[in-house]
Amino acid sequence: MSDKKKKKPLVRSNSLKDATSNIEVFTHNEILEKKELIQKIPLNKIVEPNVHDRKSYSKEDISSLARNIRATKTLLQPIVVRKVNDKYERIIGFRRIEAVKELGWKEIPAIILKDISNEQAMLIMLSENIQREELNPFDQTVGIMEYIALSFELTFDEVKKLLYHFRNIDGKRVSNSSEEINQKREKMENITKKLGNITVASLINRLKMFSLKETVLTALKNGRITYTSAIELNKIDNEDKIIEMISKIESGELSLKDIKTYLKNLKKKKVHKKINYKIEKNDSGTIFSIRDELTPNQLKKLEKFLASL
């Protein structure tokens, strides 16, 4: 005589907001074990989630997946959705949906999850997406910040403001933090480690992405450049030069070290232009004379320039 197995909940925490340090989400494969939940649903009934998810993707990747599905004549893994009124909100399977649309399918196999809250749906989605190696840093960062916003009951901008406050504390720009701020940081550390295996300090560092030039940000989203290259390229004012460098990075002609060398040389040229100086050579050697009185800032730049020679 054997007892019937109880159905496992998708999220083992009763309250994601109150127990973020104990969140444990089942993997995509564990969700797929729920075969009794699989049924075909109309593609025109599927809606996108109201979160960032993975907005950046390659059309070629979608077409490649479509070709594989056409060759095998089947979809190996169903998508995962939840019922919202008379529609189905997509949780997992964006690429699969786009691929079968390309093939002209009208329906798609799906696992339909019931009684899933916004927090649970978002966590399942993020956990699945963040495991993908090709997920770019921007999409990962925005996804994690959106989950933090949901968990803390804040807006996205308020989460950014909180991260900037943490940065100011770390940089000793503000006085010691309060117990409430410390608790918020500890809770956020638990969330970032669960979702993306990164620290709050790393998340703070990634805030630089929100001030990237559009050309640089697009290249980062499309996987053409790395995060570190994006930060360096953003220091260049010449748009045409940025585009040229992105192309060379992609082809392997340019490295991060090359970009830094270019920026260093550019800085030297700027020092030459801003300071009115004169160089004379005689039997004693080379005489470097400044014609104008330097401001403290110019003097500092000159010292850096001379140290780099």
Backbone as CSV, one residue per row, in Angstrom:
resi,resn,N_x,N_y,N_z,CA_x,CA_y,CA_z,C_x,C_y,C_z
1,MET,0.845,-1.179,0.000,0.000,0.000,0.000,0.889,1.241,0.000
2,SER,0.662,2.109,-0.953,1.520,3.306,-1.052,0.681,4.561,-1.007
3,ASP,1.225,5.546,-0.338,0.515,6.831,-0.266,0.649,7.564,-1.589
4,LYS,-0.382,8.312,-1.927,-0.322,9.128,-3.141,0.626,10.295,-2.918
5,LYS,1.443,10.560,-3.923,2.384,11.674,-3.808,1.654,13.002,-3.891
6,LYS,2.020,13.887,-2.978,1.440,15.225,-2.999,2.082,16.052,-4.093
7,LYS,1.285,16.886,-4.725,1.839,17.759,-5.769,2.752,18.803,-5.153
8,LYS,3.899,19.000,-5.784,4.851,19.990,-5.281,4.427,21.395,-5.702
9,PRO,4.566,22.373,-4.796,4.318,23.765,-5.213,5.474,24.229,-6.068
10,LEU,5.226,25.191,-6.949,6.303,25.682,-7.813,7.314,26.493,-7.043
11,VAL,6.856,27.165,-5.987,7.761,27.936,-5.155,7.580,27.482,-3.726
12,ARG,8.675,27.122,-3.072,8.560,26.541,-1.754,8.379,27.565,-0.638
13,SER,8.512,28.839,-0.961,8.325,29.874,0.054,6.882,30.360,0.020
14,ASN,6.236,30.461,1.185,4.855,30.926,1.234,4.752,32.396,0.863
15,SER,5.736,33.175,1.244,5.720,34.604,0.940,7.082,35.029,0.424
16,LEU,7.150,35.343,-0.855,8.430,35.744,-1.442,8.905,37.066,-0.856
17,LYS,7.980,37.905,-0.445,8.365,39.214,0.082,8.963,39.090,1.482
18,ASP,8.436,38.139,2.280,8.881,38.021,3.661,9.995,36.996,3.847
19,ALA,10.177,36.140,2.851,11.157,35.064,3.021,12.082,34.964,1.828
20,THR,12.542,36.100,1.319,13.381,36.097,0.117,14.677,35.336,0.321
21,SER,15.130,35.231,1.561,16.384,34.510,1.794,16.191,33.004,1.691
22,ASN,14.936,32.542,1.657,14.669,31.109,1.587,13.990,30.698,0.283
23,ILE,14.035,31.563,-0.723,13.382,31.248,-1.987,14.040,30.033,-2.633
24,GLU,13.228,29.093,-3.072,13.758,27.954,-3.813,12.790,27.645,-4.942
25,VAL,13.213,27.885,-6.142,12.345,27.705,-7.293,12.666,26.393,-7.981
26,PHE,11.639,25.691,-8.430,11.883,24.466,-9.173,12.443,24.799,-10.548
27,THR,13.273,23.926,-11.049,13.888,24.156,-12.351,12.876,23.953,-13.458
28,HIS,13.262,24.381,-14.663,12.405,24.209,-15.831,12.087,22.732,-16.042
29,ASN,13.074,21.851,-15.866,12.848,20.415,-16.055,11.826,19.860,-15.071
30,GLU,11.872,20.370,-13.829,10.911,19.922,-12.825,9.503,20.384,-13.180
31,ILE,9.407,21.578,-13.753,8.106,22.057,-14.212,7.603,21.179,-15.351
32,LEU,8.532,20.782,-16.245,8.160,19.962,-17.398,7.656,18.574,-16.996
33,GLU,7.992,18.136,-15.779,7.517,16.836,-15.299,5.998,16.827,-15.100
34,LYS,5.424,18.019,-15.021,3.984,18.112,-14.803,3.255,17.917,-16.141
35,LYS,3.366,16.708,-16.698,2.822,16.398,-18.013,1.313,16.614,-18.093
36,GLU,0.630,16.418,-16.954,-0.831,16.538,-16.973,-1.284,17.974,-17.230
37,LEU,-0.353,18.920,-17.111,-0.703,20.328,-17.313,-0.524,20.770,-18.764
38,ILE,0.063,19.910,-19.605,0.372,20.282,-20.987,-0.880,20.201,-21.866
39,GLN,-1.108,21.273,-22.625,-2.171,21.269,-23.643,-1.818,22.290,-24.707
40,LYS,-2.438,22.171,-25.873,-2.171,23.128,-26.942,-3.047,24.365,-26.745
41,ILE,-2.422,25.534,-26.936,-3.165,26.787,-26.792,-2.949,27.654,-28.032
42,PRO,-3.924,28.497,-28.396,-3.782,29.357,-29.582,-2.696,30.414,-29.369
43,LEU,-1.880,30.607,-30.371,-0.816,31.612,-30.285,-1.374,33.027,-30.110
44,ASN,-2.546,33.278,-30.723,-3.112,34.628,-30.636,-3.739,34.928,-29.273
45,LYS,-3.700,33.934,-28.371,-4.219,34.142,-27.017,-3.088,34.387,-26.007
46,ILE,-1.827,34.337,-26.511,-0.672,34.502,-25.625,-0.281,35.974,-25.550
47,VAL,-0.109,36.486,-24.324,0.315,37.876,-24.134,1.661,37.888,-23.423
48,GLU,2.392,38.992,-23.603,3.703,39.145,-22.976,3.550,39.580,-21.515
49,PRO,4.508,39.216,-20.655,4.442,39.636,-19.244,4.712,41.136,-19.110
50,ASN,4.256,41.711,-17.999,4.448,43.146,-17.764,5.752,43.443,-17.033
51,VAL,6.790,42.707,-17.369,8.112,42.933,-16.786,9.130,42.942,-17.918
52,HIS,10.360,43.348,-17.578,11.402,43.492,-18.612,11.674,42.176,-19.333
53,ASP,11.812,41.076,-18.567,12.131,39.772,-19.136,13.362,39.895,-20.027
54,ARG,13.375,39.256,-21.222,14.546,39.375,-22.094,14.123,40.081,-23.371
55,LYS,14.308,41.390,-23.383,13.862,42.183,-24.529,14.818,42.078,-25.717
56,SER,16.097,41.771,-25.453,17.096,41.727,-26.514,17.247,40.299,-27.029
57,TYR,17.143,40.140,-28.332,17.314,38.809,-28.907,17.747,38.938,-30.359
58,SER,18.303,37.868,-30.865,18.785,37.864,-32.246,17.741,37.216,-33.157
59,LYS,17.389,37.912,-34.221,16.430,37.349,-35.191,16.988,36.096,-35.842
60,GLU,18.303,36.047,-35.992,18.939,34.870,-36.579,18.782,33.661,-35.666
61,ASP,18.870,33.901,-34.340,18.669,32.811,-33.380,17.259,32.244,-33.498
62,ILE,16.279,33.126,-33.657,14.876,32.702,-33.808,14.712,31.876,-35.084
63,SER,15.302,32.354,-36.174,15.202,31.646,-37.458,15.900,30.291,-37.397
64,SER,17.034,30.242,-36.685,17.759,28.982,-36.525,16.922,27.973,-35.746
65,LEU,16.256,28.443,-34.688,15.386,27.567,-33.905,14.207,27.093,-34.745
66,ALA,13.662,27.987,-35.561,12.539,27.634,-36.440,12.950,26.535,-37.413
67,ARG,14.170,26.623,-37.947,14.658,25.597,-38.876,14.786,24.243,-38.176
68,ASN,15.263,24.267,-36.919,15.397,23.018,-36.149,14.035,22.384,-35.879
69,ILE,13.050,23.232,-35.545,11.697,22.722,-35.279,11.093,22.136,-36.555
70,ARG,11.331,22.812,-37.677,10.819,22.312,-38.957,11.458,20.968,-39.302
71,ALA,12.756,20.851,-39.018,13.466,19.600,-39.334,12.980,18.429,-38.487
72,THR,12.716,18.681,-37.202,12.279,17.607,-36.293,10.763,17.429,-36.302
73,LYS,10.062,18.410,-36.897,8.602,18.397,-36.994,7.909,18.364,-35.631
74,THR,8.615,18.848,-34.610,8.014,18.883,-33.274,8.718,19.905,-32.399
75,LEU,8.030,20.310,-31.332,8.607,21.206,-30.335,8.993,20.341,-29.144
76,LEU,10.306,20.218,-28.894,10.783,19.292,-27.860,10.341,19.696,-26.459
77,GLN,10.268,20.992,-26.196,9.853,21.456,-24.875,8.674,22.411,-24.986
78,PRO,7.608,22.171,-24.232,6.469,23.101,-24.266,6.836,24.421,-23.598
79,ILE,6.100,25.458,-23.916,6.298,26.730,-23.244,5.569,26.671,-21.889
80,VAL,5.800,27.668,-21.042,5.115,27.728,-19.740,4.358,29.045,-19.670
81,VAL,3.061,28.967,-19.343,2.213,30.157,-19.264,1.367,30.100,-17.996
82,ARG,0.704,31.210,-17.712,-0.309,31.208,-16.651,-1.570,31.868,-17.196
83,LYS,-2.713,31.443,-16.706,-3.998,31.962,-17.200,-4.257,33.330,-16.578
84,VAL,-4.527,34.305,-17.431,-4.891,35.655,-16.985,-6.159,36.046,-17.732
85,ASN,-7.295,35.975,-17.026,-8.615,36.198,-17.634,-8.821,35.206,-18.785
86,ASP,-9.035,35.694,-19.990,-9.231,34.769,-21.117,-7.963,34.632,-21.957
87,LYS,-6.825,35.123,-21.428,-5.548,35.056,-22.145,-4.562,34.165,-21.384
88,TYR,-3.388,33.948,-22.016,-2.311,33.193,-21.377,-1.062,34.068,-21.350
89,GLU,-0.578,34.374,-20.158,0.627,35.198,-20.040,1.860,34.309,-20.108
90,ARG,2.739,34.630,-21.038,3.947,33.822,-21.223,4.907,33.994,-20.047
91,ILE,5.384,32.875,-19.501,6.378,32.888,-18.424,7.721,32.407,-18.960
92,ILE,7.723,31.274,-19.658,8.939,30.723,-20.268,8.634,30.330,-21.709
93,GLY,9.549,30.672,-22.635,9.402,30.194,-24.007,9.275,31.260,-25.070
94,PHE,9.811,32.449,-24.832,9.717,33.543,-25.802,10.245,33.137,-27.179
95,ARG,11.441,32.570,-27.220,12.068,32.198,-28.498,11.258,31.131,-29.223
96,ARG,10.732,30.175,-28.457,9.932,29.112,-29.058,8.653,29.666,-29.696
97,ILE,8.024,30.616,-29.010,6.800,31.227,-29.552,7.104,31.951,-30.859
98,GLU,8.182,32.749,-30.867,8.542,33.504,-32.077,8.920,32.561,-33.223
99,ALA,9.585,31.448,-32.875,10.015,30.492,-33.911,8.825,29.814,-34.578
100,VAL,7.846,29.364,-33.789,6.695,28.676,-34.399,5.784,29.660,-35.133
101,LYS,5.791,30.923,-34.716,5.063,31.947,-35.470,5.660,32.070,-36.864
102,GLU,7.002,32.014,-36.900,7.718,32.100,-38.181,7.346,30.933,-39.086
103,LEU,7.011,29.795,-38.476,6.632,28.592,-39.235,5.150,28.570,-39.592
104,GLY,4.401,29.551,-39.084,2.984,29.626,-39.421,2.073,28.789,-38.542
105,TRP,2.587,28.331,-37.389,1.752,27.550,-36.476,0.632,28.429,-35.917
106,LYS,-0.487,27.798,-35.606,-1.618,28.496,-34.979,-1.705,28.182,-33.482
107,GLU,-1.164,27.012,-33.098,-1.197,26.581,-31.697,0.189,26.133,-31.249
108,ILE,0.384,26.054,-29.941,1.675,25.623,-29.396,1.442,24.844,-28.102
109,PRO,2.201,23.753,-27.881,2.079,23.009,-26.619,2.537,23.878,-25.451
110,ALA,1.749,23.885,-24.369,2.081,24.736,-23.227,1.719,24.067,-21.909
111,ILE,2.519,24.360,-20.888,2.184,23.984,-19.522,1.481,25.189,-18.918
112,ILE,0.251,25.015,-18.476,-0.530,26.119,-17.931,-0.504,26.027,-16.408
113,LEU,0.126,27.003,-15.785,0.227,27.041,-14.329,-0.956,27.808,-13.748
114,LYS,-1.483,27.294,-12.649,-2.642,27.926,-12.018,-2.249,28.535,-10.672
115,ASP,-2.977,29.556,-10.282,-2.777,30.211,-8.979,-1.328,30.670,-8.777
116,ILE,-0.761,31.284,-9.809,0.609,31.796,-9.734,0.565,33.300,-9.560
117,SER,1.188,33.800,-8.497,1.206,35.239,-8.230,2.196,35.932,-9.150
118,ASN,2.157,37.269,-9.169,3.122,38.045,-9.958,4.545,37.738,-9.529
119,GLU,4.771,37.657,-8.210,6.111,37.384,-7.681,6.604,36.019,-8.127
120,GLN,5.723,35.021,-8.045,6.116,33.667,-8.429,6.416,33.576,-9.924
121,ALA,5.542,34.186,-10.732,5.739,34.164,-12.184,7.046,34.830,-12.566
122,MET,7.320,35.970,-11.934,8.534,36.711,-12.250,9.775,35.937,-11.823
123,LEU,9.720,35.309,-10.668,10.874,34.561,-10.179,11.167,33.357,-11.063
124,ILE,10.120,32.639,-11.476,10.294,31.494,-12.375,10.927,31.960,-13.686
125,MET,10.406,33.078,-14.216,10.898,33.637,-15.474,12.366,34.043,-15.373
126,LEU,12.693,34.780,-14.324,14.068,35.244,-14.145,15.025,34.089,-13.911
127,SER,14.608,33.136,-13.090,15.473,31.998,-12.794,15.806,31.224,-14.060
128,GLU,14.818,31.094,-14.943,15.022,30.397,-16.213,15.950,31.194,-17.125
129,ASN,15.663,32.493,-17.257,16.419,33.320,-18.195,17.861,33.549,-17.770
130,ILE,18.076,33.751,-16.462,19.416,34.060,-15.982,20.353,32.864,-16.154
131,GLN,19.802,31.663,-16.256,20.631,30.477,-16.475,21.166,30.421,-17.903
132,ARG,20.574,31.206,-18.797,21.017,31.202,-20.188,22.335,31.956,-20.320
133,GLU,23.317,31.308,-20.883,24.649,31.908,-20.999,24.639,33.154,-21.875
134,GLU,23.724,33.190,-22.861,23.762,34.311,-23.801,23.011,35.539,-23.294
135,LEU,22.392,35.454,-22.121,21.681,36.612,-21.580,22.674,37.734,-21.311
136,ASN,22.436,38.898,-21.912,23.394,39.993,-21.767,23.256,40.667,-20.405
137,PRO,24.317,41.359,-19.948,24.317,41.975,-18.618,23.189,42.978,-18.398
138,PHE,22.786,43.688,-19.460,21.731,44.691,-19.311,20.403,44.024,-18.973
139,ASP,20.021,43.016,-19.750,18.757,42.320,-19.500,18.760,41.646,-18.127
140,GLN,19.906,41.063,-17.764,20.003,40.418,-16.459,19.836,41.438,-15.329
141,THR,20.516,42.575,-15.462,20.464,43.615,-14.425,19.064,44.187,-14.268
142,VAL,18.424,44.524,-15.389,17.074,45.085,-15.333,16.100,44.065,-14.744
143,GLY,16.243,42.805,-15.131,15.377,41.759,-14.608,15.488,41.629,-13.096
144,ILE,16.718,41.616,-12.600,16.944,41.503,-11.154,16.384,42.725,-10.427
145,MET,16.607,43.915,-10.993,16.111,45.138,-10.356,14.588,45.185,-10.344
146,GLU,13.952,44.641,-11.383,12.492,44.604,-11.407,11.953,43.658,-10.343
147,TYR,12.669,42.555,-10.142,12.221,41.644,-9.087,12.407,42.288,-7.706
148,ILE,13.524,42.995,-7.526,13.757,43.703,-6.255,12.640,44.723,-6.019
149,ALA,12.254,45.435,-7.085,11.176,46.427,-6.971,9.889,45.766,-6.500
150,LEU,9.598,44.608,-7.066,8.396,43.873,-6.695,8.472,43.396,-5.254
151,SER,9.623,42.889,-4.869,9.815,42.347,-3.530,9.787,43.436,-2.455
152,PHE,10.361,44.605,-2.775,10.425,45.706,-1.809,9.200,46.622,-1.897
153,GLU,8.331,46.341,-2.879,7.160,47.187,-3.135,7.583,48.622,-3.453
154,LEU,8.565,48.716,-4.354,9.078,50.006,-4.808,8.924,50.100,-6.318
155,THR,9.097,51.308,-6.861,9.157,51.452,-8.313,10.584,51.148,-8.761
156,PHE,10.761,50.981,-10.079,12.095,50.698,-10.619,13.049,51.845,-10.285
157,ASP,12.585,53.086,-10.454,13.433,54.253,-10.169,13.802,54.336,-8.687
158,GLU,12.895,53.915,-7.824,13.181,53.918,-6.389,14.261,52.891,-6.028
159,VAL,14.274,51.770,-6.764,15.330,50.772,-6.557,16.676,51.355,-6.985
160,LYS,16.696,52.066,-8.117,17.927,52.729,-8.569,18.417,53.724,-7.517
161,LYS,17.477,54.486,-6.979,17.815,55.487,-5.959,18.403,54.817,-4.716
162,LEU,17.832,53.661,-4.335,18.327,52.919,-3.168,19.735,52.394,-3.427
163,LEU,19.983,51.913,-4.643,21.317,51.417,-5.003,22.343,52.551,-4.995
164,TYR,21.946,53.726,-5.477,22.848,54.880,-5.437,23.149,55.274,-3.992
165,HIS,22.150,55.112,-3.126,22.360,55.420,-1.704,23.375,54.442,-1.103
166,PHE,23.250,53.164,-1.460,24.225,52.162,-1.005,25.626,52.530,-1.491
167,ARG,25.693,53.002,-2.748,26.990,53.387,-3.318,27.609,54.532,-2.538
168,ASN,26.789,55.508,-2.155,27.279,56.647,-1.378,27.772,56.226,-0.003
169,ILE,27.096,55.247,0.585,27.537,54.716,1.883,28.878,54.013,1.729
170,ASP,28.995,53.185,0.676,30.248,52.464,0.422,31.400,53.430,0.170
171,GLY,31.104,54.527,-0.520,32.138,55.514,-0.827,32.327,56.553,0.257
172,LYS,31.637,56.324,1.391,31.713,57.230,2.556,31.323,58.663,2.202
173,ARG,30.406,58.787,1.217,29.913,60.123,0.858,28.803,60.571,1.803
174,VAL,28.205,59.598,2.503,27.178,59.926,3.494,27.558,59.278,4.816
175,SER,26.895,59.713,5.891,27.202,59.180,7.216,26.799,57.711,7.314
176,ASN,27.141,57.087,8.407,26.851,55.667,8.610,25.372,55.362,8.369
177,SER,25.107,54.189,7.801,23.743,53.818,7.462,22.960,53.399,8.702
178,SER,21.633,53.492,8.596,20.761,53.111,9.701,20.535,51.604,9.698
179,GLU,19.905,51.106,10.763,19.604,49.679,10.866,18.635,49.258,9.759
180,GLU,17.692,50.153,9.437,16.712,49.858,8.372,17.406,49.694,7.023
181,ILE,18.361,50.577,6.723,19.106,50.494,5.460,19.941,49.214,5.420
182,ASN,20.552,48.865,6.544,21.352,47.633,6.612,20.491,46.396,6.342
183,GLN,19.272,46.398,6.881,18.359,45.272,6.671,17.934,45.176,5.215
184,LYS,17.707,46.343,4.586,17.332,46.356,3.167,18.466,45.814,2.309
185,ARG,19.695,46.192,2.674,20.837,45.717,1.901,21.007,44.204,2.050
186,GLU,20.821,43.714,3.279,20.952,42.276,3.519,19.897,41.499,2.733
187,LYS,18.687,42.020,2.717,17.606,41.374,1.968,17.917,41.393,0.472
188,MET,18.459,42.518,-0.006,18.801,42.635,-1.419,19.937,41.687,-1.793
189,GLU,20.907,41.515,-0.888,22.013,40.568,-1.125,21.457,39.161,-1.336
190,ASN,20.472,38.772,-0.519,19.866,37.450,-0.648,19.200,37.277,-2.008
191,ILE,18.525,38.338,-2.470,17.823,38.284,-3.756,18.806,38.178,-4.918
192,THR,19.840,39.041,-4.923,20.786,39.050,-6.048,21.551,37.731,-6.149
193,LYS,21.890,37.147,-5.004,22.611,35.874,-5.020,21.733,34.749,-5.538
194,LYS,20.450,34.776,-5.172,19.507,33.751,-5.627,19.263,33.849,-7.124
195,LEU,19.093,35.077,-7.607,18.699,35.267,-8.998,19.857,35.230,-9.978
196,GLY,20.924,35.926,-9.657,22.002,36.032,-10.629,23.365,35.699,-10.105
197,ASN,23.434,35.229,-8.859,24.724,34.894,-8.239,25.705,36.057,-8.316
198,ILE,25.172,37.284,-8.093,26.032,38.468,-8.062,25.780,39.200,-6.738
199,THR,26.670,40.086,-6.382,26.531,40.847,-5.135,25.846,42.170,-5.412
200,VAL,25.391,42.819,-4.361,24.797,44.153,-4.496,25.852,45.133,-5.012
201,ALA,27.094,44.952,-4.592,28.193,45.820,-5.067,28.323,45.723,-6.589
202,SER,28.206,44.510,-7.137,28.271,44.325,-8.593,27.093,44.996,-9.272
203,LEU,25.919,44.890,-8.635,24.711,45.514,-9.176,24.864,47.036,-9.185
204,ILE,25.459,47.577,-8.123,25.713,49.019,-8.040,26.646,49.448,-9.176
205,ASN,27.687,48.659,-9.414,28.642,48.956,-10.478,27.967,48.975,-11.851
206,ARG,26.956,48.116,-12.007,26.255,48.025,-13.290,25.311,49.195,-13.554
207,LEU,25.108,50.040,-12.573,24.254,51.215,-12.778,24.795,52.102,-13.894
208,LYS,26.098,51.967,-14.166,26.730,52.746,-15.244,26.059,52.468,-16.585
209,MET,25.456,51.282,-16.717,24.831,50.908,-17.991,23.678,51.832,-18.364
210,PHE,23.026,52.426,-17.352,21.863,53.271,-17.627,22.256,54.639,-18.178
211,SER,23.549,54.940,-18.193,24.007,56.212,-18.779,24.826,55.973,-20.050
212,LEU,24.789,54.747,-20.568,25.522,54.440,-21.801,24.882,55.128,-22.996
213,LYS,25.709,55.536,-23.950,25.201,56.082,-25.204,24.400,54.999,-25.923
214,GLU,23.398,55.402,-26.679,22.483,54.448,-27.318,23.229,53.446,-28.202
215,THR,24.218,53.931,-28.949,24.997,53.052,-29.838,25.722,51.971,-29.037
216,VAL,26.309,52.374,-27.925,27.055,51.440,-27.076,26.103,50.450,-26.407
217,LEU,24.979,50.958,-25.893,24.005,50.105,-25.202,23.418,49.067,-26.150
218,THR,23.097,49.479,-27.368,22.542,48.547,-28.361,23.530,47.429,-28.668
219,ALA,24.809,47.795,-28.822,25.846,46.791,-29.093,25.991,45.818,-27.926
220,LEU,25.865,46.340,-26.702,25.948,45.488,-25.512,24.761,44.529,-25.459
221,LYS,23.565,45.037,-25.707,22.356,44.204,-25.691,22.418,43.094,-26.735
222,ASN,22.991,43.425,-27.884,23.070,42.454,-28.979,24.253,41.501,-28.859
223,GLY,25.020,41.653,-27.772,26.136,40.737,-27.541,27.350,41.001,-28.407
224,ARG,27.416,42.174,-29.022,28.543,42.491,-29.895,29.777,42.887,-29.094
225,ILE,29.553,43.443,-27.889,30.659,43.861,-27.027,30.379,43.411,-25.587
226,THR,31.445,43.371,-24.783,31.291,43.001,-23.379,30.940,44.238,-22.551
227,TYR,30.550,44.010,-21.299,30.214,45.115,-20.396,31.417,46.035,-20.185
228,THR,32.612,45.449,-19.959,33.809,46.265,-19.712,34.180,47.104,-20.939
229,SER,34.022,46.527,-22.132,34.293,47.290,-23.364,33.288,48.424,-23.521
230,ALA,32.037,48.157,-23.156,30.983,49.178,-23.263,31.305,50.385,-22.388
231,ILE,31.774,50.132,-21.173,32.100,51.219,-20.244,33.229,52.078,-20.810
232,GLU,34.236,51.437,-21.415,35.357,52.186,-21.993,34.938,52.952,-23.246
233,LEU,34.164,52.306,-24.113,33.713,52.958,-25.346,32.850,54.185,-25.054
234,ASN,32.132,54.143,-23.954,31.235,55.245,-23.600,32.000,56.525,-23.276
235,LYS,33.301,56.404,-23.039,34.135,57.578,-22.727,34.529,58.341,-23.994
236,ILE,34.246,57.747,-25.161,34.601,58.378,-26.444,33.448,59.256,-26.924
237,ASP,33.736,60.478,-27.317,32.697,61.422,-27.759,32.330,61.244,-29.233
238,ASN,33.297,60.813,-30.032,33.090,60.692,-31.480,32.252,59.453,-31.815
239,GLU,31.022,59.692,-32.280,30.087,58.598,-32.580,30.620,57.662,-33.670
240,ASP,31.191,58.245,-34.724,31.731,57.437,-35.824,32.861,56.533,-35.335
241,LYS,33.682,57.061,-34.419,34.791,56.280,-33.867,34.264,55.113,-33.042
242,ILE,33.196,55.351,-32.302,32.581,54.289,-31.497,32.081,53.172,-32.403
243,ILE,31.370,53.541,-33.463,30.827,52.549,-34.406,31.956,51.739,-35.038
244,GLU,33.027,52.446,-35.417,34.191,51.780,-36.019,34.812,50.776,-35.041
245,MET,34.952,51.196,-33.795,35.567,50.328,-32.782,34.698,49.113,-32.461
246,ILE,33.385,49.307,-32.405,32.469,48.188,-32.142,32.630,47.128,-33.226
247,SER,32.721,47.586,-34.465,32.898,46.671,-35.597,34.218,45.903,-35.480
248,LYS,35.273,46.608,-35.064,36.587,45.967,-34.929,36.637,45.004,-33.741
249,ILE,35.913,45.340,-32.672,35.842,44.440,-31.512,35.169,43.137,-31.928
250,GLU,34.085,43.280,-32.678,33.302,42.113,-33.116,34.115,41.200,-34.031
251,SER,34.964,41.811,-34.858,35.776,41.014,-35.793,37.061,40.494,-35.151
252,GLY,37.326,40.936,-33.922,38.519,40.462,-33.221,39.759,41.299,-33.479
253,GLU,39.582,42.399,-34.196,40.726,43.269,-34.510,41.112,44.186,-33.359
254,LEU,40.201,44.378,-32.415,40.417,45.334,-31.333,40.120,44.679,-29.987
255,SER,41.022,44.906,-29.022,40.841,44.341,-27.686,40.513,45.451,-26.685
256,LEU,40.179,45.056,-25.464,39.911,46.027,-24.405,41.168,46.870,-24.137
257,LYS,42.317,46.230,-24.210,43.586,46.927,-23.996,43.793,48.006,-25.069
258,ASP,43.412,47.699,-26.307,43.541,48.668,-27.407,42.665,49.898,-27.165
259,ILE,41.450,49.664,-26.653,40.531,50.781,-26.378,41.124,51.679,-25.296
260,LYS,41.665,51.068,-24.251,42.259,51.840,-23.152,43.467,52.637,-23.624
261,THR,44.260,52.041,-24.514,45.426,52.744,-25.074,44.978,53.948,-25.891
262,TYR,43.922,53.759,-26.680,43.364,54.853,-27.488,42.904,55.997,-26.587
263,LEU,42.209,55.669,-25.509,41.708,56.682,-24.577,42.852,57.416,-23.878
264,LYS,43.909,56.666,-23.560,45.075,57.257,-22.908,45.744,58.265,-23.833
265,ASN,45.910,57.899,-25.100,46.517,58.801,-26.080,45.634,60.030,-26.332
266,LEU,44.317,59.793,-26.298,43.363,60.879,-26.494,43.475,61.897,-25.366
267,LYS,43.684,61.395,-24.161,43.825,62.260,-22.990,45.091,63.107,-23.093
268,LYS,46.152,62.492,-23.610,47.406,63.231,-23.789,47.224,64.391,-24.766
269,LYS,46.472,64.115,-25.854,46.236,65.159,-26.857,45.433,66.314,-26.266
270,LYS,44.481,65.981,-25.398,43.660,67.010,-24.768,44.495,67.901,-23.862
271,VAL,45.463,67.305,-23.168,46.363,68.080,-22.308,47.185,69.031,-23.163
272,HIS,47.647,68.528,-24.327,48.437,69.370,-25.245,47.634,70.580,-25.709
273,LYS,46.354,70.356,-26.017,45.519,71.427,-26.557,45.162,72.482,-25.519
274,LYS,44.925,72.053,-24.291,44.424,72.964,-23.265,45.521,73.824,-22.637
275,ILE,46.756,73.300,-22.577,47.842,74.035,-21.914,48.729,74.712,-22.958
276,ASN,48.924,75.995,-22.774,49.771,76.769,-23.679,51.230,76.594,-23.235
277,TYR,51.971,75.759,-23.965,53.327,75.438,-23.555,54.306,75.618,-24.730
278,LYS,55.592,75.537,-24.383,56.632,75.668,-25.409,57.743,74.672,-25.105
279,ILE,58.220,73.983,-26.150,59.311,73.032,-25.991,60.524,73.545,-26.783
280,GLU,61.673,73.692,-26.108,62.915,74.158,-26.755,64.026,73.148,-26.497
281,LYS,64.829,72.922,-27.495,65.967,72.012,-27.351,67.268,72.791,-27.502
282,ASN,68.223,72.520,-26.607,69.559,73.131,-26.702,70.592,72.099,-26.248
283,ASP,71.835,72.542,-26.076,72.903,71.615,-25.695,72.663,70.976,-24.320
284,SER,71.934,71.690,-23.485,71.673,71.175,-22.135,70.571,70.115,-22.120
285,GLY,69.743,70.107,-23.168,68.643,69.142,-23.222,67.365,69.784,-23.720
286,THR,66.267,69.272,-23.286,64.955,69.778,-23.707,64.329,70.582,-22.581
287,ILE,63.870,71.798,-22.938,63.230,72.662,-21.945,61.726,72.737,-22.254
288,PHE,60.928,72.360,-21.263,59.468,72.380,-21.386,58.962,73.547,-20.539
289,SER,58.470,74.610,-21.187,58.041,75.801,-20.437,56.551,76.085,-20.651
290,ILE,55.880,76.470,-19.557,54.465,76.820,-19.591,54.341,78.336,-19.672
291,ARG,53.622,78.818,-20.662,53.505,80.253,-20.878,52.448,80.905,-19.978
292,ASP,51.435,80.157,-19.603,50.347,80.709,-18.795,50.361,80.111,-17.394
293,GLU,49.753,80.827,-16.484,49.617,80.301,-15.129,48.567,79.197,-15.130
294,LEU,48.885,78.075,-14.506,47.974,76.932,-14.513,47.017,76.947,-13.327
295,THR,45.809,76.497,-13.607,44.848,76.299,-12.518,45.228,74.996,-11.809
296,PRO,44.760,74.779,-10.570,45.052,73.517,-9.868,44.654,72.286,-10.681
297,ASN,43.524,72.385,-11.394,43.052,71.248,-12.191,43.987,70.999,-13.379
298,GLN,44.428,72.067,-14.032,45.352,71.924,-15.159,46.701,71.361,-14.696
299,LEU,47.130,71.806,-13.520,48.396,71.327,-12.961,48.331,69.826,-12.678
300,LYS,47.207,69.395,-12.169,47.025,67.975,-11.880,47.069,67.156,-13.175
301,LYS,46.399,67.671,-14.218,46.395,66.989,-15.512,47.797,66.929,-16.111
302,LEU,48.549,68.036,-15.947,49.915,68.084,-16.459,50.796,67.058,-15.756
303,GLU,50.638,66.966,-14.452,51.429,66.000,-13.668,51.147,64.569,-14.127
304,LYS,49.884,64.282,-14.394,49.512,62.946,-14.880,50.115,62.692,-16.247
305,PHE,50.071,63.732,-17.096,50.628,63.615,-18.443,52.128,63.347,-18.402
306,LEU,52.842,64.105,-17.569,54.292,63.936,-17.474,54.652,62.575,-16.886
307,ALA,53.820,62.104,-15.961,54.077,60.795,-15.338,53.885,59.659,-16.337
308,SER,53.045,59.908,-17.358,52.779,58.853,-18.346,53.825,58.788,-19.446
309,LEU,54.715,59.793,-19.504,55.748,59.825,-20.556,56.846,58.810,-20.294
